[in-house]
Amino acid sequence: MKVISISRFACSEVAELADAYIDNELLLETKLRVVGHARNCIDCREWIEGTARLKRVVQAAARRQETPAHFRRELRDAIRSYRPATRRTRE
Ligand SMILES: [Zn+2]
């Protein structure tokens, strides 16, 4: 079993869990650790917001089953705000 303490809950782990966090699939304990880390970490807040935004755009398009011009614009903007290159791994 993988045990994650708060002090060792690093950005790389938040990145891995962001998807499940957004889909509300995490156990409460893990979710609270993600929230607690993101509260103090602008990189992870941006990562989660960027991932959530991307998911919303894709899901909205899937519901419409079409890709109009504004969808492509939204997707481009979402991808631009999604900046894994700026991420750093910290302990
Ligand atoms: Zn972080």
PDB file of the backbone (N, CA, C, O) and the ligand in Angstrom, with CONECT records:
HET     ZN  A 101       1
ATOM      1  N   MET A   1       0.845  -1.195   0.000  1.00  0.00           N
ATOM      2  CA  MET A   1       0.000   0.000   0.000  1.00  0.00           C
ATOM      3  C   MET A   1       0.879   1.242   0.000  1.00  0.00           C
ATOM      4  O   MET A   1       1.870   1.333   0.725  1.00  0.00           O
ATOM      5  N   LYS A   2       0.488   2.180  -0.824  1.00  0.00           N
ATOM      6  CA  LYS A   2       1.253   3.413  -0.937  1.00  0.00           C
ATOM      7  C   LYS A   2       0.788   4.399   0.125  1.00  0.00           C
ATOM      8  O   LYS A   2      -0.366   4.827   0.130  1.00  0.00           O
ATOM      9  N   VAL A   3       1.689   4.748   1.010  1.00  0.00           N
ATOM     10  CA  VAL A   3       1.335   5.690   2.079  1.00  0.00           C
ATOM     11  C   VAL A   3       1.926   7.050   1.750  1.00  0.00           C
ATOM     12  O   VAL A   3       3.122   7.183   1.494  1.00  0.00           O
ATOM     13  N   ILE A   4       1.070   8.048   1.764  1.00  0.00           N
ATOM     14  CA  ILE A   4       1.523   9.403   1.436  1.00  0.00           C
ATOM     15  C   ILE A   4       1.281  10.306   2.645  1.00  0.00           C
ATOM     16  O   ILE A   4       0.137  10.554   3.025  1.00  0.00           O
ATOM     17  N   SER A   5       2.350  10.787   3.235  1.00  0.00           N
ATOM     18  CA  SER A   5       2.171  11.730   4.333  1.00  0.00           C
ATOM     19  C   SER A   5       2.064  13.130   3.758  1.00  0.00           C
ATOM     20  O   SER A   5       2.501  13.379   2.635  1.00  0.00           O
ATOM     21  N   ILE A   6       1.490  14.037   4.514  1.00  0.00           N
ATOM     22  CA  ILE A   6       1.271  15.400   4.019  1.00  0.00           C
ATOM     23  C   ILE A   6       2.603  16.058   3.654  1.00  0.00           C
ATOM     24  O   ILE A   6       2.704  16.734   2.631  1.00  0.00           O
ATOM     25  N   SER A   7       3.621  15.859   4.493  1.00  0.00           N
ATOM     26  CA  SER A   7       4.893  16.531   4.239  1.00  0.00           C
ATOM     27  C   SER A   7       5.564  16.031   2.957  1.00  0.00           C
ATOM     28  O   SER A   7       6.334  16.758   2.329  1.00  0.00           O
ATOM     29  N   ARG A   8       5.265  14.785   2.576  1.00  0.00           N
ATOM     30  CA  ARG A   8       5.877  14.249   1.368  1.00  0.00           C
ATOM     31  C   ARG A   8       4.937  14.291   0.165  1.00  0.00           C
ATOM     32  O   ARG A   8       5.221  13.710  -0.882  1.00  0.00           O
ATOM     33  N   PHE A   9       3.824  14.981   0.332  1.00  0.00           N
ATOM     34  CA  PHE A   9       2.836  15.008  -0.737  1.00  0.00           C
ATOM     35  C   PHE A   9       3.289  16.033  -1.771  1.00  0.00           C
ATOM     36  O   PHE A   9       3.013  17.227  -1.653  1.00  0.00           O
ATOM     37  N   ALA A  10       3.985  15.538  -2.780  1.00  0.00           N
ATOM     38  CA  ALA A  10       4.664  16.421  -3.715  1.00  0.00           C
ATOM     39  C   ALA A  10       3.804  16.762  -4.921  1.00  0.00           C
ATOM     40  O   ALA A  10       2.770  16.147  -5.181  1.00  0.00           O
ATOM     41  N   CYS A  11       4.282  17.781  -5.654  1.00  0.00           N
ATOM     42  CA  CYS A  11       3.574  18.259  -6.838  1.00  0.00           C
ATOM     43  C   CYS A  11       3.350  17.137  -7.852  1.00  0.00           C
ATOM     44  O   CYS A  11       2.309  17.084  -8.507  1.00  0.00           O
ATOM     45  N   SER A  12       4.334  16.241  -7.979  1.00  0.00           N
ATOM     46  CA  SER A  12       4.205  15.163  -8.960  1.00  0.00           C
ATOM     47  C   SER A  12       3.014  14.271  -8.621  1.00  0.00           C
ATOM     48  O   SER A  12       2.352  13.743  -9.514  1.00  0.00           O
ATOM     49  N   GLU A  13       2.746  14.107  -7.321  1.00  0.00           N
ATOM     50  CA  GLU A  13       1.611  13.283  -6.911  1.00  0.00           C
ATOM     51  C   GLU A  13       0.290  13.996  -7.172  1.00  0.00           C
ATOM     52  O   GLU A  13      -0.694  13.370  -7.565  1.00  0.00           O
ATOM     53  N   VAL A  14       0.273  15.311  -6.950  1.00  0.00           N
ATOM     54  CA  VAL A  14      -0.939  16.075  -7.257  1.00  0.00           C
ATOM     55  C   VAL A  14      -1.219  15.988  -8.761  1.00  0.00           C
ATOM     56  O   VAL A  14      -2.370  15.854  -9.176  1.00  0.00           O
ATOM     57  N   ALA A  15      -0.174  16.064  -9.561  1.00  0.00           N
ATOM     58  CA  ALA A  15      -0.346  15.972 -11.014  1.00  0.00           C
ATOM     59  C   ALA A  15      -0.976  14.632 -11.396  1.00  0.00           C
ATOM     60  O   ALA A  15      -1.855  14.570 -12.256  1.00  0.00           O
ATOM     61  N   GLU A  16      -0.518  13.568 -10.748  1.00  0.00           N
ATOM     62  CA  GLU A  16      -1.063  12.232 -11.022  1.00  0.00           C
ATOM     63  C   GLU A  16      -2.519  12.111 -10.592  1.00  0.00           C
ATOM     64  O   GLU A  16      -3.315  11.426 -11.235  1.00  0.00           O
ATOM     65  N   LEU A  17      -2.857  12.789  -9.492  1.00  0.00           N
ATOM     66  CA  LEU A  17      -4.193  12.648  -8.909  1.00  0.00           C
ATOM     67  C   LEU A  17      -5.190  13.675  -9.425  1.00  0.00           C
ATOM     68  O   LEU A  17      -6.384  13.571  -9.147  1.00  0.00           O
ATOM     69  N   ALA A  18      -4.712  14.670 -10.176  1.00  0.00           N
ATOM     70  CA  ALA A  18      -5.576  15.782 -10.596  1.00  0.00           C
ATOM     71  C   ALA A  18      -6.824  15.287 -11.321  1.00  0.00           C
ATOM     72  O   ALA A  18      -7.931  15.768 -11.079  1.00  0.00           O
ATOM     73  N   ASP A  19      -6.627  14.328 -12.207  1.00  0.00           N
ATOM     74  CA  ASP A  19      -7.732  13.786 -12.988  1.00  0.00           C
ATOM     75  C   ASP A  19      -8.810  13.178 -12.094  1.00  0.00           C
ATOM     76  O   ASP A  19      -9.995  13.485 -12.227  1.00  0.00           O
ATOM     77  N   ALA A  20      -8.380  12.317 -11.189  1.00  0.00           N
ATOM     78  CA  ALA A  20      -9.315  11.656 -10.273  1.00  0.00           C
ATOM     79  C   ALA A  20      -9.941  12.666  -9.323  1.00  0.00           C
ATOM     80  O   ALA A  20     -11.109  12.540  -8.955  1.00  0.00           O
ATOM     81  N   TYR A  21      -9.162  13.666  -8.925  1.00  0.00           N
ATOM     82  CA  TYR A  21      -9.681  14.712  -8.037  1.00  0.00           C
ATOM     83  C   TYR A  21     -10.828  15.461  -8.714  1.00  0.00           C
ATOM     84  O   TYR A  21     -11.887  15.666  -8.121  1.00  0.00           O
ATOM     85  N   ILE A  22     -10.603  15.861  -9.952  1.00  0.00           N
ATOM     86  CA  ILE A  22     -11.612  16.613 -10.702  1.00  0.00           C
ATOM     87  C   ILE A  22     -12.877  15.772 -10.905  1.00  0.00           C
ATOM     88  O   ILE A  22     -13.992  16.289 -10.849  1.00  0.00           O
ATOM     89  N   ASP A  23     -12.688  14.480 -11.140  1.00  0.00           N
ATOM     90  CA  ASP A  23     -13.833  13.586 -11.338  1.00  0.00           C
ATOM     91  C   ASP A  23     -14.434  13.122 -10.008  1.00  0.00           C
ATOM     92  O   ASP A  23     -15.360  12.311  -9.983  1.00  0.00           O
ATOM     93  N   ASN A  24     -13.891  13.650  -8.898  1.00  0.00           N
ATOM     94  CA  ASN A  24     -14.386  13.326  -7.564  1.00  0.00           C
ATOM     95  C   ASN A  24     -14.310  11.821  -7.280  1.00  0.00           C
ATOM     96  O   ASN A  24     -15.232  11.230  -6.718  1.00  0.00           O
ATOM     97  N   GLU A  25     -13.199  11.229  -7.678  1.00  0.00           N
ATOM     98  CA  GLU A  25     -13.030   9.784  -7.508  1.00  0.00           C
ATOM     99  C   GLU A  25     -12.043   9.436  -6.401  1.00  0.00           C
ATOM    100  O   GLU A  25     -11.726   8.265  -6.190  1.00  0.00           O
ATOM    101  N   LEU A  26     -11.557  10.456  -5.694  1.00  0.00           N
ATOM    102  CA  LEU A  26     -10.571  10.191  -4.640  1.00  0.00           C
ATOM    103  C   LEU A  26     -11.259   9.898  -3.317  1.00  0.00           C
ATOM    104  O   LEU A  26     -12.373  10.352  -3.057  1.00  0.00           O
ATOM    105  N   LEU A  27     -10.569   9.130  -2.491  1.00  0.00           N
ATOM    106  CA  LEU A  27     -11.028   8.961  -1.114  1.00  0.00           C
ATOM    107  C   LEU A  27     -10.923  10.320  -0.436  1.00  0.00           C
ATOM    108  O   LEU A  27     -10.077  11.142  -0.789  1.00  0.00           O
ATOM    109  N   LEU A  28     -11.792  10.545   0.538  1.00  0.00           N
ATOM    110  CA  LEU A  28     -11.830  11.848   1.214  1.00  0.00           C
ATOM    111  C   LEU A  28     -10.454  12.261   1.740  1.00  0.00           C
ATOM    112  O   LEU A  28     -10.047  13.414   1.602  1.00  0.00           O
ATOM    113  N   GLU A  29      -9.750  11.309   2.341  1.00  0.00           N
ATOM    114  CA  GLU A  29      -8.442  11.603   2.921  1.00  0.00           C
ATOM    115  C   GLU A  29      -7.455  12.109   1.855  1.00  0.00           C
ATOM    116  O   GLU A  29      -6.731  13.082   2.067  1.00  0.00           O
ATOM    117  N   THR A  30      -7.448  11.421   0.710  1.00  0.00           N
ATOM    118  CA  THR A  30      -6.551  11.809  -0.370  1.00  0.00           C
ATOM    119  C   THR A  30      -6.965  13.156  -0.953  1.00  0.00           C
ATOM    120  O   THR A  30      -6.132  14.002  -1.277  1.00  0.00           O
ATOM    121  N   LYS A  31      -8.270  13.323  -1.073  1.00  0.00           N
ATOM    122  CA  LYS A  31      -8.812  14.572  -1.611  1.00  0.00           C
ATOM    123  C   LYS A  31      -8.387  15.770  -0.753  1.00  0.00           C
ATOM    124  O   LYS A  31      -7.995  16.817  -1.270  1.00  0.00           O
ATOM    125  N   LEU A  32      -8.477  15.588   0.568  1.00  0.00           N
ATOM    126  CA  LEU A  32      -8.105  16.662   1.487  1.00  0.00           C
ATOM    127  C   LEU A  32      -6.623  16.991   1.377  1.00  0.00           C
ATOM    128  O   LEU A  32      -6.221  18.142   1.542  1.00  0.00           O
ATOM    129  N   ARG A  33      -5.814  15.972   1.096  1.00  0.00           N
ATOM    130  CA  ARG A  33      -4.371  16.220   0.936  1.00  0.00           C
ATOM    131  C   ARG A  33      -4.099  17.008  -0.340  1.00  0.00           C
ATOM    132  O   ARG A  33      -3.243  17.892  -0.368  1.00  0.00           O
ATOM    133  N   VAL A  34      -4.839  16.676  -1.394  1.00  0.00           N
ATOM    134  CA  VAL A  34      -4.689  17.427  -2.647  1.00  0.00           C
ATOM    135  C   VAL A  34      -5.081  18.888  -2.409  1.00  0.00           C
ATOM    136  O   VAL A  34      -4.370  19.811  -2.809  1.00  0.00           O
ATOM    137  N   VAL A  35      -6.225  19.076  -1.750  1.00  0.00           N
ATOM    138  CA  VAL A  35      -6.714  20.432  -1.469  1.00  0.00           C
ATOM    139  C   VAL A  35      -5.707  21.182  -0.601  1.00  0.00           C
ATOM    140  O   VAL A  35      -5.383  22.340  -0.866  1.00  0.00           O
ATOM    141  N   GLY A  36      -5.216  20.503   0.442  1.00  0.00           N
ATOM    142  CA  GLY A  36      -4.263  21.126   1.359  1.00  0.00           C
ATOM    143  C   GLY A  36      -2.974  21.529   0.664  1.00  0.00           C
ATOM    144  O   GLY A  36      -2.423  22.598   0.927  1.00  0.00           O
ATOM    145  N   HIS A  37      -2.499  20.667  -0.222  1.00  0.00           N
ATOM    146  CA  HIS A  37      -1.278  20.975  -0.959  1.00  0.00           C
ATOM    147  C   HIS A  37      -1.525  22.130  -1.920  1.00  0.00           C
ATOM    148  O   HIS A  37      -0.730  23.067  -1.987  1.00  0.00           O
ATOM    149  N   ALA A  38      -2.634  22.064  -2.668  1.00  0.00           N
ATOM    150  CA  ALA A  38      -2.926  23.074  -3.683  1.00  0.00           C
ATOM    151  C   ALA A  38      -3.136  24.454  -3.061  1.00  0.00           C
ATOM    152  O   ALA A  38      -2.889  25.476  -3.703  1.00  0.00           O
ATOM    153  N   ARG A  39      -3.593  24.476  -1.810  1.00  0.00           N
ATOM    154  CA  ARG A  39      -3.813  25.742  -1.121  1.00  0.00           C
ATOM    155  C   ARG A  39      -2.499  26.507  -0.983  1.00  0.00           C
ATOM    156  O   ARG A  39      -2.476  27.738  -1.012  1.00  0.00           O
ATOM    157  N   ASN A  40      -1.419  25.766  -0.833  1.00  0.00           N
ATOM    158  CA  ASN A  40      -0.113  26.393  -0.620  1.00  0.00           C
ATOM    159  C   ASN A  40       0.791  26.334  -1.841  1.00  0.00           C
ATOM    160  O   ASN A  40       1.955  26.730  -1.777  1.00  0.00           O
ATOM    161  N   CYS A  41       0.258  25.842  -2.948  1.00  0.00           N
ATOM    162  CA  CYS A  41       1.107  25.629  -4.119  1.00  0.00           C
ATOM    163  C   CYS A  41       0.414  26.155  -5.381  1.00  0.00           C
ATOM    164  O   CYS A  41      -0.506  25.530  -5.908  1.00  0.00           O
ATOM    165  N   ILE A  42       0.871  27.302  -5.845  1.00  0.00           N
ATOM    166  CA  ILE A  42       0.259  27.931  -7.017  1.00  0.00           C
ATOM    167  C   ILE A  42       0.399  27.030  -8.251  1.00  0.00           C
ATOM    168  O   ILE A  42      -0.505  26.982  -9.085  1.00  0.00           O
ATOM    169  N   ASP A  43       1.520  26.319  -8.370  1.00  0.00           N
ATOM    170  CA  ASP A  43       1.728  25.433  -9.522  1.00  0.00           C
ATOM    171  C   ASP A  43       0.621  24.386  -9.609  1.00  0.00           C
ATOM    172  O   ASP A  43       0.065  24.134 -10.678  1.00  0.00           O
ATOM    173  N   CYS A  44       0.314  23.785  -8.466  1.00  0.00           N
ATOM    174  CA  CYS A  44      -0.695  22.727  -8.466  1.00  0.00           C
ATOM    175  C   CYS A  44      -2.096  23.288  -8.629  1.00  0.00           C
ATOM    176  O   CYS A  44      -2.949  22.650  -9.246  1.00  0.00           O
ATOM    177  N   ARG A  45      -2.348  24.477  -8.083  1.00  0.00           N
ATOM    178  CA  ARG A  45      -3.664  25.107  -8.308  1.00  0.00           C
ATOM    179  C   ARG A  45      -3.865  25.323  -9.807  1.00  0.00           C
ATOM    180  O   ARG A  45      -4.925  25.022 -10.355  1.00  0.00           O
ATOM    181  N   GLU A  46      -2.834  25.846 -10.452  1.00  0.00           N
ATOM    182  CA  GLU A  46      -2.930  26.097 -11.894  1.00  0.00           C
ATOM    183  C   GLU A  46      -3.078  24.792 -12.670  1.00  0.00           C
ATOM    184  O   GLU A  46      -3.815  24.717 -13.652  1.00  0.00           O
ATOM    185  N   TRP A  47      -2.373  23.781 -12.217  1.00  0.00           N
ATOM    186  CA  TRP A  47      -2.447  22.470 -12.876  1.00  0.00           C
ATOM    187  C   TRP A  47      -3.868  21.918 -12.803  1.00  0.00           C
ATOM    188  O   TRP A  47      -4.426  21.470 -13.805  1.00  0.00           O
ATOM    189  N   ILE A  48      -4.446  21.958 -11.601  1.00  0.00           N
ATOM    190  CA  ILE A  48      -5.802  21.427 -11.397  1.00  0.00           C
ATOM    191  C   ILE A  48      -6.812  22.256 -12.175  1.00  0.00           C
ATOM    192  O   ILE A  48      -7.704  21.708 -12.823  1.00  0.00           O
ATOM    193  N   GLU A  49      -6.669  23.591 -12.111  1.00  0.00           N
ATOM    194  CA  GLU A  49      -7.601  24.451 -12.842  1.00  0.00           C
ATOM    195  C   GLU A  49      -7.494  24.232 -14.341  1.00  0.00           C
ATOM    196  O   GLU A  49      -8.501  24.190 -15.048  1.00  0.00           O
ATOM    197  N   GLY A  50      -6.265  24.092 -14.819  1.00  0.00           N
ATOM    198  CA  GLY A  50      -6.043  23.861 -16.248  1.00  0.00           C
ATOM    199  C   GLY A  50      -6.625  22.533 -16.700  1.00  0.00           C
ATOM    200  O   GLY A  50      -7.249  22.445 -17.758  1.00  0.00           O
ATOM    201  N   THR A  51      -6.417  21.507 -15.896  1.00  0.00           N
ATOM    202  CA  THR A  51      -6.943  20.181 -16.220  1.00  0.00           C
ATOM    203  C   THR A  51      -8.469  20.194 -16.184  1.00  0.00           C
ATOM    204  O   THR A  51      -9.124  19.626 -17.057  1.00  0.00           O
ATOM    205  N   ALA A  52      -9.026  20.847 -15.166  1.00  0.00           N
ATOM    206  CA  ALA A  52     -10.490  20.920 -15.026  1.00  0.00           C
ATOM    207  C   ALA A  52     -11.102  21.660 -16.216  1.00  0.00           C
ATOM    208  O   ALA A  52     -12.141  21.267 -16.746  1.00  0.00           O
ATOM    209  N   ARG A  53     -10.433  22.738 -16.620  1.00  0.00           N
ATOM    210  CA  ARG A  53     -10.939  23.544 -17.724  1.00  0.00           C
ATOM    211  C   ARG A  53     -10.921  22.728 -19.018  1.00  0.00           C
ATOM    212  O   ARG A  53     -11.869  22.755 -19.802  1.00  0.00           O
ATOM    213  N   LEU A  54      -9.837  22.016 -19.216  1.00  0.00           N
ATOM    214  CA  LEU A  54      -9.703  21.177 -20.403  1.00  0.00           C
ATOM    215  C   LEU A  54     -10.803  20.108 -20.433  1.00  0.00           C
ATOM    216  O   LEU A  54     -11.413  19.855 -21.472  1.00  0.00           O
ATOM    217  N   LYS A  55     -11.037  19.495 -19.287  1.00  0.00           N
ATOM    218  CA  LYS A  55     -12.078  18.464 -19.200  1.00  0.00           C
ATOM    219  C   LYS A  55     -13.456  19.043 -19.493  1.00  0.00           C
ATOM    220  O   LYS A  55     -14.259  18.438 -20.202  1.00  0.00           O
ATOM    221  N   ARG A  56     -13.720  20.234 -18.934  1.00  0.00           N
ATOM    222  CA  ARG A  56     -15.030  20.864 -19.169  1.00  0.00           C
ATOM    223  C   ARG A  56     -15.246  21.133 -20.648  1.00  0.00           C
ATOM    224  O   ARG A  56     -16.321  20.873 -21.189  1.00  0.00           O
ATOM    225  N   VAL A  57     -14.216  21.656 -21.293  1.00  0.00           N
ATOM    226  CA  VAL A  57     -14.320  21.989 -22.715  1.00  0.00           C
ATOM    227  C   VAL A  57     -14.570  20.730 -23.543  1.00  0.00           C
ATOM    228  O   VAL A  57     -15.427  20.708 -24.427  1.00  0.00           O
ATOM    229  N   VAL A  58     -13.807  19.692 -23.240  1.00  0.00           N
ATOM    230  CA  VAL A  58     -13.941  18.436 -23.985  1.00  0.00           C
ATOM    231  C   VAL A  58     -15.308  17.800 -23.732  1.00  0.00           C
ATOM    232  O   VAL A  58     -15.961  17.320 -24.660  1.00  0.00           O
ATOM    233  N   GLN A  59     -15.737  17.801 -22.455  1.00  0.00           N
ATOM    234  CA  GLN A  59     -17.041  17.215 -22.125  1.00  0.00           C
ATOM    235  C   GLN A  59     -18.186  17.985 -22.771  1.00  0.00           C
ATOM    236  O   GLN A  59     -19.147  17.385 -23.252  1.00  0.00           O
ATOM    237  N   ALA A  60     -18.086  19.306 -22.784  1.00  0.00           N
ATOM    238  CA  ALA A  60     -19.130  20.122 -23.406  1.00  0.00           C
ATOM    239  C   ALA A  60     -19.216  19.820 -24.898  1.00  0.00           C
ATOM    240  O   ALA A  60     -20.303  19.727 -25.468  1.00  0.00           O
ATOM    241  N   ALA A  61     -18.060  19.670 -25.512  1.00  0.00           N
ATOM    242  CA  ALA A  61     -18.024  19.356 -26.944  1.00  0.00           C
ATOM    243  C   ALA A  61     -18.586  17.967 -27.210  1.00  0.00           C
ATOM    244  O   ALA A  61     -19.276  17.749 -28.206  1.00  0.00           O
ATOM    245  N   ALA A  62     -18.290  17.035 -26.319  1.00  0.00           N
ATOM    246  CA  ALA A  62     -18.784  15.669 -26.481  1.00  0.00           C
ATOM    247  C   ALA A  62     -20.309  15.645 -26.392  1.00  0.00           C
ATOM    248  O   ALA A  62     -20.976  14.909 -27.118  1.00  0.00           O
ATOM    249  N   ARG A  63     -20.845  16.466 -25.486  1.00  0.00           N
ATOM    250  CA  ARG A  63     -22.305  16.534 -25.357  1.00  0.00           C
ATOM    251  C   ARG A  63     -22.926  17.104 -26.631  1.00  0.00           C
ATOM    252  O   ARG A  63     -23.978  16.650 -27.081  1.00  0.00           O
ATOM    253  N   ARG A  64     -22.270  18.087 -27.191  1.00  0.00           N
ATOM    254  CA  ARG A  64     -22.803  18.716 -28.414  1.00  0.00           C
ATOM    255  C   ARG A  64     -22.520  17.861 -29.647  1.00  0.00           C
ATOM    256  O   ARG A  64     -23.186  17.981 -30.674  1.00  0.00           O
ATOM    257  N   GLN A  65     -21.512  16.995 -29.517  1.00  0.00           N
ATOM    258  CA  GLN A  65     -21.086  16.147 -30.634  1.00  0.00           C
ATOM    259  C   GLN A  65     -20.767  16.952 -31.885  1.00  0.00           C
ATOM    260  O   GLN A  65     -21.152  16.601 -33.000  1.00  0.00           O
ATOM    261  N   GLU A  66     -20.064  18.022 -31.658  1.00  0.00           N
ATOM    262  CA  GLU A  66     -19.645  18.851 -32.789  1.00  0.00           C
ATOM    263  C   GLU A  66     -18.418  19.651 -32.351  1.00  0.00           C
ATOM    264  O   GLU A  66     -18.123  19.740 -31.159  1.00  0.00           O
ATOM    265  N   THR A  67     -17.727  20.216 -33.289  1.00  0.00           N
ATOM    266  CA  THR A  67     -16.567  21.030 -32.955  1.00  0.00           C
ATOM    267  C   THR A  67     -16.640  22.368 -33.677  1.00  0.00           C
ATOM    268  O   THR A  67     -15.935  22.590 -34.662  1.00  0.00           O
ATOM    269  N   PRO A  68     -17.503  23.265 -33.181  1.00  0.00           N
ATOM    270  CA  PRO A  68     -17.611  24.592 -33.799  1.00  0.00           C
ATOM    271  C   PRO A  68     -16.364  25.431 -33.537  1.00  0.00           C
ATOM    272  O   PRO A  68     -15.495  25.050 -32.752  1.00  0.00           O
ATOM    273  N   ALA A  69     -16.292  26.568 -34.200  1.00  0.00           N
ATOM    274  CA  ALA A  69     -15.107  27.422 -34.104  1.00  0.00           C
ATOM    275  C   ALA A  69     -14.809  27.817 -32.664  1.00  0.00           C
ATOM    276  O   ALA A  69     -13.649  27.838 -32.252  1.00  0.00           O
ATOM    277  N   HIS A  70     -15.862  28.132 -31.889  1.00  0.00           N
ATOM    278  CA  HIS A  70     -15.588  28.569 -30.515  1.00  0.00           C
ATOM    279  C   HIS A  70     -15.026  27.435 -29.660  1.00  0.00           C
ATOM    280  O   HIS A  70     -14.275  27.679 -28.715  1.00  0.00           O
ATOM    281  N   PHE A  71     -15.391  26.197 -29.993  1.00  0.00           N
ATOM    282  CA  PHE A  71     -14.804  25.063 -29.275  1.00  0.00           C
ATOM    283  C   PHE A  71     -13.301  25.001 -29.534  1.00  0.00           C
ATOM    284  O   PHE A  71     -12.509  24.832 -28.607  1.00  0.00           O
ATOM    285  N   ARG A  72     -12.927  25.138 -30.773  1.00  0.00           N
ATOM    286  CA  ARG A  72     -11.493  25.076 -31.098  1.00  0.00           C
ATOM    287  C   ARG A  72     -10.744  26.194 -30.396  1.00  0.00           C
ATOM    288  O   ARG A  72      -9.608  26.011 -29.959  1.00  0.00           O
ATOM    289  N   ARG A  73     -11.388  27.364 -30.289  1.00  0.00           N
ATOM    290  CA  ARG A  73     -10.767  28.501 -29.607  1.00  0.00           C
ATOM    291  C   ARG A  73     -10.638  28.203 -28.110  1.00  0.00           C
ATOM    292  O   ARG A  73      -9.588  28.437 -27.511  1.00  0.00           O
ATOM    293  N   GLU A  74     -11.707  27.690 -27.519  1.00  0.00           N
ATOM    294  CA  GLU A  74     -11.675  27.350 -26.088  1.00  0.00           C
ATOM    295  C   GLU A  74     -10.610  26.294 -25.803  1.00  0.00           C
ATOM    296  O   GLU A  74      -9.879  26.385 -24.817  1.00  0.00           O
ATOM    297  N   LEU A  75     -10.534  25.309 -26.665  1.00  0.00           N
ATOM    298  CA  LEU A  75      -9.570  24.226 -26.484  1.00  0.00           C
ATOM    299  C   LEU A  75      -8.143  24.772 -26.581  1.00  0.00           C
ATOM    300  O   LEU A  75      -7.268  24.400 -25.799  1.00  0.00           O
ATOM    301  N   ARG A  76      -7.928  25.652 -27.548  1.00  0.00           N
ATOM    302  CA  ARG A  76      -6.609  26.241 -27.717  1.00  0.00           C
ATOM    303  C   ARG A  76      -6.225  27.048 -26.471  1.00  0.00           C
ATOM    304  O   ARG A  76      -5.100  26.951 -25.980  1.00  0.00           O
ATOM    305  N   ASP A  77      -7.175  27.843 -25.970  1.00  0.00           N
ATOM    306  CA  ASP A  77      -6.917  28.640 -24.765  1.00  0.00           C
ATOM    307  C   ASP A  77      -6.646  27.749 -23.559  1.00  0.00           C
ATOM    308  O   ASP A  77      -5.763  28.028 -22.747  1.00  0.00           O
ATOM    309  N   ALA A  78      -7.426  26.666 -23.457  1.00  0.00           N
ATOM    310  CA  ALA A  78      -7.245  25.743 -22.328  1.00  0.00           C
ATOM    311  C   ALA A  78      -5.867  25.102 -22.391  1.00  0.00           C
ATOM    312  O   ALA A  78      -5.189  24.964 -21.373  1.00  0.00           O
ATOM    313  N   ILE A  79      -5.458  24.712 -23.589  1.00  0.00           N
ATOM    314  CA  ILE A  79      -4.152  24.077 -23.746  1.00  0.00           C
ATOM    315  C   ILE A  79      -3.046  25.086 -23.442  1.00  0.00           C
ATOM    316  O   ILE A  79      -2.017  24.733 -22.865  1.00  0.00           O
ATOM    317  N   ARG A  80      -3.262  26.342 -23.832  1.00  0.00           N
ATOM    318  CA  ARG A  80      -2.259  27.373 -23.538  1.00  0.00           C
ATOM    319  C   ARG A  80      -2.098  27.601 -22.044  1.00  0.00           C
ATOM    320  O   ARG A  80      -0.993  27.831 -21.553  1.00  0.00           O
ATOM    321  N   SER A  81      -3.226  27.535 -21.322  1.00  0.00           N
ATOM    322  CA  SER A  81      -3.153  27.783 -19.879  1.00  0.00           C
ATOM    323  C   SER A  81      -2.650  26.549 -19.133  1.00  0.00           C
ATOM    324  O   SER A  81      -2.440  26.593 -17.921  1.00  0.00           O
ATOM    325  N   TYR A  82      -2.463  25.472 -19.845  1.00  0.00           N
ATOM    326  CA  TYR A  82      -2.032  24.189 -19.293  1.00  0.00           C
ATOM    327  C   TYR A  82      -0.528  24.112 -19.511  1.00  0.00           C
ATOM    328  O   TYR A  82      -0.062  23.781 -20.601  1.00  0.00           O
ATOM    329  N   ARG A  83       0.225  24.423 -18.458  1.00  0.00           N
ATOM    330  CA  ARG A  83       1.657  24.599 -18.658  1.00  0.00           C
ATOM    331  C   ARG A  83       2.510  23.642 -17.836  1.00  0.00           C
ATOM    332  O   ARG A  83       3.136  24.053 -16.859  1.00  0.00           O
ATOM    333  N   PRO A  84       2.539  22.388 -18.217  1.00  0.00           N
ATOM    334  CA  PRO A  84       3.349  21.444 -17.437  1.00  0.00           C
ATOM    335  C   PRO A  84       4.838  21.810 -17.440  1.00  0.00           C
ATOM    336  O   PRO A  84       5.569  21.431 -16.525  1.00  0.00           O
ATOM    337  N   ALA A  85       5.279  22.532 -18.445  1.00  0.00           N
ATOM    338  CA  ALA A  85       6.698  22.894 -18.523  1.00  0.00           C
ATOM    339  C   ALA A  85       7.141  23.781 -17.357  1.00  0.00           C
ATOM    340  O   ALA A  85       8.316  23.792 -16.991  1.00  0.00           O
ATOM    341  N   THR A  86       6.189  24.526 -16.773  1.00  0.00           N
ATOM    342  CA  THR A  86       6.539  25.422 -15.682  1.00  0.00           C
ATOM    343  C   THR A  86       6.523  24.702 -14.343  1.00  0.00           C
ATOM    344  O   THR A  86       6.873  25.277 -13.312  1.00  0.00           O
ATOM    345  N   ARG A  87       6.110  23.433 -14.368  1.00  0.00           N
ATOM    346  CA  ARG A  87       5.968  22.717 -13.107  1.00  0.00           C
ATOM    347  C   ARG A  87       7.306  22.269 -12.542  1.00  0.00           C
ATOM    348  O   ARG A  87       8.224  21.897 -13.273  1.00  0.00           O
ATOM    349  N   ARG A  88       7.382  22.316 -11.250  1.00  0.00           N
ATOM    350  CA  ARG A  88       8.585  21.852 -10.567  1.00  0.00           C
ATOM    351  C   ARG A  88       8.189  20.794  -9.554  1.00  0.00           C
ATOM    352  O   ARG A  88       7.096  20.829  -8.988  1.00  0.00           O
ATOM    353  N   THR A  89       9.071  19.883  -9.342  1.00  0.00           N
ATOM    354  CA  THR A  89       8.807  18.862  -8.322  1.00  0.00           C
ATOM    355  C   THR A  89       9.481  19.294  -7.029  1.00  0.00           C
ATOM    356  O   THR A  89      10.697  19.473  -6.958  1.00  0.00           O
ATOM    357  N   ARG A  90       8.655  19.451  -6.024  1.00  0.00           N
ATOM    358  CA  ARG A  90       9.185  19.854  -4.723  1.00  0.00           C
ATOM    359  C   ARG A  90       8.754  18.857  -3.667  1.00  0.00           C
ATOM    360  O   ARG A  90       7.743  18.167  -3.804  1.00  0.00           O
ATOM    361  N   GLU A  91       9.517  18.803  -2.650  1.00  0.00           N
ATOM    362  CA  GLU A  91       9.144  17.942  -1.514  1.00  0.00           C
ATOM    363  C   GLU A  91       8.598  18.800  -0.415  1.00  0.00           C
ATOM    364  O   GLU A  91       8.221  18.288   0.639  1.00  0.00           O
TER     365      GLU A  91
HETATM  366 ZN    ZN A 101       2.466  21.525  -5.792  1.00  0.00          ZN2+
END
